[in-house]
């Protein structure tokens, strides 16, 4: 009986790693803000030909890509703590670093590293919000908290935000939908995605199409290649790579 419980707990832990890893990859690949996308393109342009063609195949590769950029951005923030643009960029870079690194989670040490990066993103967003309140940064703060492991706290905070000040902010609803989907709350996820679509009817925020694609996927019969299980099958189990 004890062995059965132990195996069950281990399976649950692995499932949590997979779901959070999938969510992080989706975040980075599909809903990056323009400022972060610009940063990534600039970084790519700075690489020489050999570096550009080098395959990123490990956590170390990801860390090497982001370390220099973070060091430079941290120096800018340290020299001017009121420069909210640089603070925002640093938070975004930490978030992108964590999302990219999450693809290579193989053990608890790697998981802790990724969660630490998300926690550092949270710190920068909090620093920003002390000077200026914006829905974009507020929403990113909650998602970073969620991915840092404070899942219930972040979800509840975003639920409260979308019920009040953030009710018309499409990205907030999208992120809430992602949180629900990560926890396999399908109906709640579809409802949040639908509200994201309604808040971005012309796809000006690049939210509508992405949210609608998730609604369409969740409406399909659950089978290999679709839904949460399909995402796990497609991306693999980070804990076993």
MARKEVEX-554193 format. One line per 5 residues: number of its first residue (from 1); for each residue x, y, z of C-alpha. Coordinates in nm, 2 decimals. Example, Ala and Ser with C-alpha at 12.3 -4.5 7.8 and 13.67 -1.06 7.14 Angstrom:
BEGIN
1 = 1.23/-0.45/0.78  1.37/-0.11/0.71
END
This chain:
BEGIN
1 = 0.00/0.00/0.00  0.28/0.24/0.09  0.46/0.16/-0.24  0.14/0.22/-0.43  0.09/0.56/-0.27
6 = 0.46/0.64/-0.33  0.42/0.55/-0.70  0.10/0.76/-0.73  0.27/1.06/-0.57  0.56/1.03/-0.80
11 = 0.33/1.02/-1.10  0.15/1.33/-0.98  0.47/1.51/-0.93  0.59/1.42/-1.28  0.25/1.53/-1.42
16 = 0.29/1.87/-1.25  0.63/1.92/-1.40  0.50/1.83/-1.75  0.20/2.06/-1.73  0.40/2.35/-1.60
21 = 0.67/2.28/-1.86  0.42/2.28/-2.14  0.26/2.60/-2.02  0.59/2.77/-2.00  0.69/2.67/-2.35
26 = 0.35/2.79/-2.48  0.40/3.12/-2.30  0.74/3.18/-2.46  0.66/3.06/-2.81  0.31/3.20/-2.85
31 = 0.24/3.51/-2.64  0.56/3.70/-2.62  0.51/4.08/-2.61  0.67/4.29/-2.89  0.94/4.42/-2.66
36 = 1.05/4.07/-2.57  1.03/3.95/-2.93  1.25/4.24/-3.03  1.51/4.15/-2.77  1.52/3.79/-2.89
41 = 1.57/3.89/-3.25  1.84/4.13/-3.15  2.02/3.86/-2.96  2.00/3.63/-3.26  2.14/3.90/-3.49
46 = 2.44/3.93/-3.26  2.54/3.57/-3.29  2.80/3.47/-3.55  2.73/3.22/-3.82  2.85/2.92/-3.62
51 = 2.66/3.02/-3.31  2.34/3.08/-3.51  2.34/2.72/-3.64  2.43/2.56/-3.31  2.15/2.35/-3.17
56 = 2.02/2.45/-2.82  2.02/2.11/-2.66  2.06/2.17/-2.29  1.98/2.39/-1.99  2.34/2.51/-2.01
61 = 2.30/2.63/-2.37  1.99/2.83/-2.26  2.17/2.98/-1.97  2.46/3.08/-2.18  2.23/3.27/-2.42
66 = 2.06/3.48/-2.15  2.34/3.54/-1.89  2.52/3.82/-2.07  2.19/4.00/-2.16  2.07/3.98/-1.80
71 = 2.40/4.11/-1.66  2.38/4.41/-1.89  2.02/4.48/-1.81  2.07/4.44/-1.44  2.35/4.70/-1.46
76 = 2.12/4.95/-1.62  1.85/4.89/-1.36  2.10/4.93/-1.08  2.22/5.26/-1.22  1.87/5.40/-1.24
81 = 1.61/5.23/-1.02  1.34/5.46/-1.16  1.39/5.35/-1.52  1.08/5.14/-1.55  1.14/5.06/-1.92
86 = 1.46/4.88/-1.83  1.30/4.72/-1.53  1.02/4.58/-1.76  1.28/4.45/-2.01  1.47/4.27/-1.73
91 = 1.15/4.11/-1.60  1.07/4.00/-1.95  1.41/3.86/-2.01  1.40/3.65/-1.69  1.06/3.53/-1.79
96 = 1.18/3.43/-2.14  1.49/3.26/-1.99  1.28/3.06/-1.75  1.04/2.96/-2.02  1.32/2.84/-2.25
101 = 1.50/2.66/-1.98  1.18/2.48/-1.87  1.21/2.26/-2.18  1.51/2.10/-2.03  1.39/2.02/-1.68
106 = 1.52/1.68/-1.59  1.54/1.69/-1.21  1.45/1.89/-0.90  1.77/2.10/-0.93  1.67/2.21/-1.28
111 = 1.31/2.27/-1.17  1.44/2.49/-0.89  1.66/2.69/-1.13  1.36/2.76/-1.35  1.14/2.86/-1.06
116 = 1.41/3.09/-0.93  1.42/3.26/-1.27  1.05/3.32/-1.26  1.08/3.45/-0.91  1.34/3.70/-1.03
121 = 1.09/3.81/-1.30  0.83/3.86/-1.03  1.07/4.08/-0.84  1.12/4.31/-1.14  0.75/4.33/-1.21
126 = 0.68/4.42/-0.85  0.95/4.69/-0.87  0.78/4.83/-1.18  0.43/4.82/-1.03  0.55/5.02/-0.72
131 = 0.61/5.31/-0.97  0.34/5.26/-1.22  0.03/5.03/-1.25  -0.03/4.87/-1.59  -0.25/4.57/-1.67
136 = 0.03/4.42/-1.89  0.28/4.41/-1.61  0.03/4.31/-1.35  -0.08/4.02/-1.56  0.28/3.91/-1.63
141 = 0.35/3.92/-1.25  0.07/3.68/-1.18  0.17/3.44/-1.45  0.54/3.45/-1.34  0.42/3.37/-0.98
146 = 0.21/3.08/-1.12  0.51/2.93/-1.30  0.74/2.99/-1.00  0.52/2.74/-0.81  0.27/2.97/-0.63
151 = -0.01/2.83/-0.85  -0.31/2.87/-0.62  -0.20/3.22/-0.50  -0.14/3.34/-0.85  -0.46/3.19/-0.99
156 = -0.67/3.35/-0.72  -0.50/3.69/-0.77  -0.57/3.68/-1.14  -0.93/3.57/-1.08  -0.98/3.87/-0.86
161 = -0.80/4.10/-1.11  -1.02/3.98/-1.41  -1.33/4.03/-1.19  -1.23/4.39/-1.13  -0.97/4.62/-1.29
166 = -0.85/4.37/-1.55  -1.19/4.26/-1.67  -1.14/4.42/-2.02  -0.77/4.32/-2.06  -0.76/4.03/-2.31
171 = -0.41/3.90/-2.20  -0.53/3.86/-1.84  -0.81/3.64/-1.95  -0.58/3.44/-2.18  -0.33/3.38/-1.89
176 = -0.61/3.28/-1.66  -0.73/3.03/-1.93  -0.38/2.89/-1.95  -0.37/2.85/-1.57  -0.70/2.66/-1.58
181 = -0.59/2.45/-1.87  -0.27/2.36/-1.69  -0.48/2.24/-1.40  -0.71/2.05/-1.64  -1.01/2.27/-1.55
186 = -1.15/2.25/-1.91  -1.48/2.44/-1.87  -1.32/2.72/-1.67  -1.04/2.74/-1.93  -1.28/2.77/-2.22
191 = -1.48/3.04/-2.05  -1.17/3.24/-1.98  -1.05/3.20/-2.34  -1.39/3.31/-2.47  -1.36/3.63/-2.26
196 = -1.01/3.68/-2.40  -1.16/3.66/-2.75  -1.43/3.90/-2.66  -1.18/4.15/-2.52  -0.97/4.14/-2.84
201 = -1.23/4.10/-3.12  -0.99/4.23/-3.39  -0.68/4.04/-3.27  -0.50/4.37/-3.22  -0.34/4.24/-2.90
206 = -0.25/3.91/-3.07  -0.47/3.73/-2.82  -0.80/3.64/-3.00  -0.65/3.39/-3.25  -0.44/3.22/-2.99
211 = -0.73/3.20/-2.74  -0.97/3.07/-3.01  -0.72/2.80/-3.10  -0.72/2.68/-2.75  -1.10/2.68/-2.74
216 = -1.11/2.48/-3.06  -0.86/2.23/-2.93  -1.04/2.18/-2.60  -1.37/2.12/-2.79  -1.21/1.83/-2.97
221 = -1.27/1.47/-2.84  -0.98/1.40/-2.60  -0.73/1.17/-2.77  -0.36/1.14/-2.83  -0.25/1.46/-3.01
226 = -0.52/1.68/-2.87  -0.60/1.86/-2.54  -0.37/1.87/-2.24  -0.25/1.51/-2.30  -0.18/1.59/-2.66
231 = 0.04/1.88/-2.56  0.23/1.65/-2.33  0.27/1.39/-2.60  0.39/1.65/-2.86  0.64/1.82/-2.63
236 = 0.74/1.51/-2.43  0.80/1.48/-2.06  1.06/1.73/-1.94  1.12/1.51/-1.64  1.24/1.22/-1.86
241 = 1.44/1.40/-2.12
END
